Amino acid sequence: METLNIIIAALFLLVIIYIVAQVIMKPIKLLWKVLLNSAIGLVLLIITNYMGAYFDFNIPINLITILIAGFLGIPGIFLLICFQLLIM
């Protein structure tokens, strides 16, 4: 009977360790995804500014525009272009 209690306690401990690991790993995965999308957004902004130089047009590169381009992708770049054209 004591062996059964030890096995149940070990399984319970494994479940608790698994839940704690999931709670710790989810934010780290989200952070890596945000960083990767932001890097892609930065590249898209640089390409847009390079192509926009022919039309005397540029989008300022800062944290907000990088995050918008990173989260929304190509539609985010179009959104930033439209917003920049509204301001001009």
Buried (B, 14 or more C-beta within 10 A) or exposed (E): EEEEEEEEEEEEEEEEEEEEEEEEEEEEEEEEEEEEBBEBBBEBBEEBBEEBEEEEBEBEBEEEBBBBBBEBBEEBBEBBBEEBEEEE
